Amino acid sequence: MTDAQRNLLFLELHKYIERVAQETAESLVGLREPATVTYPPNGGLTSDEAMSIHSHARDVESLGALRKLIADAVAAPVFHLCALLDGVSDPKDAEGEWPAFHIAETSDHERGRIMLHDAFLDSYWLWRDARPDPGWKLDTFNDPAGPET
């Protein structure tokens, strides 16, 4: 990956983080309807959750603080992903030494490979099965084995 490509990638991520933080903060203070929840798969707000957002709407003055908290919450996993790919942070459950990874342009014959964005969403069910039960979940599925196929 060239410096220009890396910069463009990160600029796009920063732009997206800022947009999501703004839209979510506006939802929380009642300036817009809550966005459609896309994470995790089979997630989404229940009608009670959506109504509670409106009943707990904060004043517009809190918009800046909410925007900053949301942006930080979104950026933290992106930073951790970069650290994992750089090999300077290890997954907690890694066996052996965790390597650094190199992101390279895909050739035409590699186009059929696993797409990271799809694999990320699909892996939610592995995470849900492995995590300790805190008594709540992000998705709306009731069976801990995952969605029906």
C-alpha positions as CSV (number, residue, x, y, z in Angstrom):
1,M,0.0,0.0,0.0
2,T,1.5,3.3,-1.0
3,D,1.5,6.4,1.4
4,A,-1.1,8.0,-0.8
5,Q,-3.4,5.0,-0.6
6,R,-2.9,4.7,3.1
7,N,-3.7,8.3,3.6
8,L,-6.8,8.1,1.4
9,L,-8.0,5.0,3.4
10,F,-7.5,6.7,6.7
11,L,-9.1,10.0,5.5
12,E,-12.1,8.0,4.5
13,L,-12.3,6.3,7.9
14,H,-12.0,9.6,9.7
15,K,-14.7,11.1,7.5
16,Y,-17.0,8.2,8.2
17,I,-16.4,8.2,11.9
18,E,-17.2,11.9,12.0
19,R,-20.4,11.4,10.0
20,V,-21.6,8.5,12.1
21,A,-20.8,10.4,15.3
22,Q,-22.8,13.4,14.1
23,E,-25.8,11.4,13.0
24,T,-25.9,9.3,16.1
25,A,-25.5,12.3,18.4
26,E,-28.4,14.1,16.5
27,S,-30.5,11.0,17.1
28,L,-29.8,11.0,20.8
29,V,-30.8,14.6,21.2
30,G,-33.9,14.2,19.1
31,L,-32.8,16.1,16.0
32,R,-33.3,13.1,13.8
33,E,-34.9,9.7,13.9
34,P,-32.6,6.9,15.1
35,A,-30.6,5.4,12.3
36,T,-31.1,1.9,11.2
37,V,-28.8,-0.3,13.3
38,T,-26.6,-2.5,11.0
39,Y,-24.4,-4.0,13.7
40,P,-24.6,-6.8,14.7
41,P,-26.4,-8.9,12.1
42,N,-29.9,-9.4,13.3
43,G,-29.5,-6.4,15.5
44,G,-31.6,-3.3,15.5
45,L,-33.6,-1.4,18.0
46,T,-36.7,-2.9,19.6
47,S,-39.7,-0.5,19.6
48,D,-39.2,0.0,23.3
49,E,-35.5,0.9,22.8
50,A,-36.4,3.3,20.0
51,M,-39.1,5.0,22.1
52,S,-36.6,5.3,25.1
53,I,-34.2,7.3,22.9
54,H,-36.9,9.9,22.4
55,S,-38.0,9.9,26.1
56,H,-34.4,10.4,27.2
57,A,-33.5,13.0,24.5
58,R,-30.9,15.4,25.8
59,D,-30.6,19.1,25.0
60,V,-28.9,20.3,21.9
61,E,-26.1,21.7,24.0
62,S,-24.9,18.1,24.8
63,L,-24.6,17.5,21.0
64,G,-20.8,18.3,21.0
65,A,-20.0,16.0,23.9
66,L,-22.1,13.2,22.5
67,R,-20.4,13.6,19.1
68,K,-17.0,13.3,20.8
69,L,-17.9,10.3,22.9
70,I,-19.4,8.4,19.9
71,A,-16.5,9.2,17.6
72,D,-14.0,7.9,20.3
73,A,-16.1,4.8,20.7
74,V,-16.1,4.2,16.9
75,A,-12.4,5.0,16.4
76,A,-11.1,2.8,19.3
77,P,-11.7,-0.5,17.5
78,V,-10.3,0.9,14.2
79,F,-7.1,1.9,16.1
80,H,-7.0,-1.5,17.7
81,L,-7.4,-3.2,14.3
82,C,-4.5,-1.2,13.0
83,A,-2.4,-2.2,15.9
84,L,-3.3,-5.9,15.4
85,L,-2.4,-5.6,11.7
86,D,0.9,-3.9,12.5
87,G,1.7,-6.7,14.9
88,V,2.2,-4.3,17.9
89,S,-0.8,-5.6,19.8
90,D,-1.8,-9.3,20.3
91,P,-5.3,-10.7,20.4
92,K,-5.9,-11.9,24.0
93,D,-6.5,-15.5,22.9
94,A,-3.7,-15.7,20.4
95,E,-1.6,-18.9,20.7
96,G,2.0,-18.1,20.0
97,E,3.5,-15.0,18.5
98,W,1.0,-12.7,16.6
99,P,2.5,-11.7,13.3
100,A,2.3,-8.3,11.5
101,F,0.2,-8.3,8.3
102,H,0.8,-6.6,5.0
103,I,-2.2,-5.2,3.1
104,A,-1.6,-5.5,-0.7
105,E,-3.6,-4.7,-3.8
106,T,-5.7,-7.7,-5.0
107,S,-4.9,-9.1,-8.3
108,D,-7.7,-10.1,-10.8
109,H,-7.3,-13.8,-10.0
110,E,-7.7,-13.1,-6.2
111,R,-11.0,-11.3,-6.5
112,G,-12.9,-14.4,-5.3
113,R,-11.3,-14.3,-1.9
114,I,-13.1,-13.8,1.4
115,M,-14.1,-10.2,1.8
116,L,-13.2,-8.7,5.2
117,H,-16.3,-6.7,5.6
118,D,-18.5,-9.7,5.1
119,A,-16.3,-11.9,7.3
120,F,-16.4,-9.3,10.0
121,L,-20.2,-9.3,10.2
122,D,-20.4,-13.1,9.9
123,S,-17.9,-13.5,12.8
124,Y,-20.3,-11.7,15.2
125,W,-21.9,-15.1,15.9
126,L,-18.5,-16.6,16.9
127,W,-18.0,-13.6,19.3
128,R,-21.5,-14.0,20.7
129,D,-20.9,-17.7,21.4
130,A,-17.5,-17.1,23.0
131,R,-18.2,-14.1,25.2
132,P,-19.3,-14.4,28.8
133,D,-23.0,-13.6,29.2
134,P,-23.3,-10.1,30.7
135,G,-27.1,-10.4,30.8
136,W,-27.6,-8.4,27.6
137,K,-26.8,-8.6,23.9
138,L,-26.7,-6.3,20.9
139,D,-28.6,-8.5,18.5
140,T,-32.3,-9.5,18.6
141,F,-31.8,-13.2,18.2
142,N,-32.8,-15.4,21.1
143,D,-30.9,-18.6,20.4
144,P,-27.2,-18.3,21.5
145,A,-26.3,-20.8,18.6
146,G,-26.8,-18.0,16.1
147,P,-29.3,-17.2,13.4
148,E,-31.4,-19.9,11.8
149,T,-30.0,-20.9,8.5
